[in-house]
Amino acid sequence: MTDTSKTHTTGPSRGAGTAPLDGDFAAYVPRSPEVRAVMAALRGMRRDLIQDALAYRPLPPSSAEALIVRRLPPSLRRPAVWGRHAFVLLMAWLALMAGVSVGEDLGSPAYLLLSLLPAAAVASTLLRPVAAFWLSFASIPLLAVLGWDLDTWPWQPGTFAGHLMVLTLVALRTRPRTAAWMWLLTALYGLLSEPFAGHVYGSDTMEFLFLSAIALLAVTVRHIRREARQEVTAQQSATAHERSRRTLLEERTTIARELHDVVAHHMSVVAIQAEAAPYRVEDPPPELAQAFATIRENAVAALTELRRVLGVVRAEDHQAPDAPQPTLADLDALLANVREAGLTVEKTVTGAVRELPPGVELSAYRMIQEALSNTLRHAPGATARVEIGHVIGGLGLRMVNSPPPNRSTPKPSPGAGHGLTGMRERVTMLNGEMTAGPRPDGGYEVSVFLPARTTGEDET
């Protein structure tokens, strides 16, 4: 019987940390960082110039909002979006003319190749940019041999102009790494082809490499600037979003602080009345006394939790107000202060004035205060009007300011730009409605409706 439990090991032993060996050394990873860098670069060249060589990438039309397009008359904007395509075709025509200028026999196949191949490569950048580079690159030695008697080596006039245009156009549509590989391959061809005929006709490789390096450098700088601009734009958008979100939270916190005094006052009244109610009834039954005691305990507990929650959202430097929160009854004092600041403001009250819930009164006062502050900040010298309408089921507010006068006025203050955010938060909290926007005469208007029912109104 054969013992199959034994394991036979062949080949030299491998130390710890070495890569596992297999038939094609697929798992081999070089240790040298230089070798790894070269292999990574070669893999990048293969992805950019070989794997995607025949990729179909048509050049899209320009955006109608592009800087040059939107400055044109409306009748020219639609055809102007194809301006980049027309530019590429113009470059192809120039490459064709460069080949035509050296032709002697218009009917020879060599002349047709000298004229058409560079122009076709330039035009191909509209659809397959990487394939256009390989077409132009392959045509260089072919046309150099066919145009042997033109006293130029290794670049014929047509290939010189056409390949320079192809490198630039392809670099505009690809990444800087692809442009670097195209330039290196072109330089390698130029340097290797010089010994064949460069000593006879002279070489124009250095001239081509110098001009193409300048063109590709300009394109690379353009790519870098565009990417940096996109990153800055994205960062600004993220910053603006974060600032808006932070402002929204701050406004909600401010509203919570202001409403705390209103709610705390009512909860305190409930607790005091619940404690005093049994003493107003002679010989109250034990059940009634226990019910009032429970009401008082719940009111005190709710007040304690309310203060604890407010402590979470209160800033470290927040100071409790030393006066009751304002209501619409204090509006005249606010208007007097605003008039002293230089704003001409009128107040109109319609409907039957009645007592409203404290939250509605406080929010209405704060929204009028913010609207007048915005008028002082953004429209110095303008006049304002405040309209308050007491209607069934709620309170209507309308704050309107005129446009700034044409005469010389102080420069408007930019402000923080978050006043409307706080107003909308107050309206949303009360399930109201709000519209705000410029008026046809150049002024600004804010209209608000706050639903509010008093105890004297019927519930529906």
Secondary structure, 3 states (H helix, E strand, C coil): CCCCCCCCCCCCCCCCCCCCCCCCCCCCCCCCHHHHHHHHHHHHHHHHHHHCCCCCCCCCCCCCCCHHHHCCCHHHHHHHCCHHHHHHHHHHHHHHHHHHCCCCCCCCHHHHHHHHHHHHHHHHCCCCHHHHHHHHHHHHHHHHHHCHHHCCCCCCHHHHHHHHHHHHHHHHHCCHHHHHHHHHHHHHHHHHHHHHHHHHHCCCHHHHHHHHHHHHHHHHHHHHHHHHHHHHHHHHHHHHHHHHHHHHHHHHHHHHHHHHHHHHHHHHHHHHHHHHHHHHCCCCCHHHHHHHHHHHHHHHHHHHHHHHHHHHHCCCCCCCCCCCCCCHHHHHHHHHHHHHCCCEEEEEEECCCCCCCHHHHHHHHHHHHHHHHHHHHHCCCCEEEEEEEEECCEEEEEEEECCCCCCCCCCCCCCCCCHHHHHHHHHHHCCCEEEEEECCCCCEEEEEEEECCCCCCCCC
